[in-house]
């Protein structure tokens, strides 16, 4: 014996009424309604003023781009700056990076300090 399926009369009538109402809308009017909803979804303001609000579609895309960007940055940082320790407990990857960059950073700092000092001495000598 097959299972008897429950028939919801109210749901059936509701669906038929919707079908009749929707089918009674002329195609041109339906096209305009769809276009308006589409434009509203992507650009809520539809204004030339800079204060217009982005539509929900733009917000969804921005949120997805931000989420994926954060994931990509975290993945890249994990791959490139993962903490790996040597026997002394010193992080290797970061330690190697610091060893490589420290002379460059120190040289830049010393050059900047020297340049400022020379400029200050010149300024003081020309004021007298």
Secondary structure, 3 states (H helix, E strand, C coil): CCCCCCCCHHHHHHHHHHHHHHHCCCHHHHHHHHHHHHHHHHCCCCCCCCCCCCCHHHHHHHHHHHHHHHHHHHHHHHHHHCCCECCCCCEHHHHHHHHHHHHHHHHHHHHHHHHHHHHHHHHHHHHC
